[in-house]
Amino acid sequence: MILFRPVGTAELMLIKQSGYKCFPPRLPEQPIFYPVLNEKYAQEIAEKWNVKDTSDHKGYVTKFEVDDDYCSQFEIQTVGRSYHQELWIPADELETFNKHIIGKIIVVSEFSDN
């Protein structure tokens, strides 16, 4: 399954430190890791939220592939418009989720208000 994840610069640097192979653990106030199912939705989040909520005013969209069989255990959540679809991965499952990433995490878009 091809997934997307909008991130800020700090999270992107942690992904880079992993060799673009995994996402960093969630913070205590982040009980869910939510990759999204389409690039359009990821771009909206990166541009509207990450750009405003980060000190450097930048947002990025990452793209990656995860084993289909593994992903099938998570129900697709629609959280707004019909294309606002996410998988909700419990934070304590993220290490296992990372092990099912196929290949590397790549950056496909960058947004800035500078």
ABEGO torsion letter per residue (X at the ends): XBBBBBBBAAAAAAAAAAGGABBBBBBAABABBBBBABAAAAAAAAAAAAAAABAAGBBBBBBBBBBAAAAAABBBBBABBAABBBBBBBAAAAAAAAAABBEBBBBABBBBAX
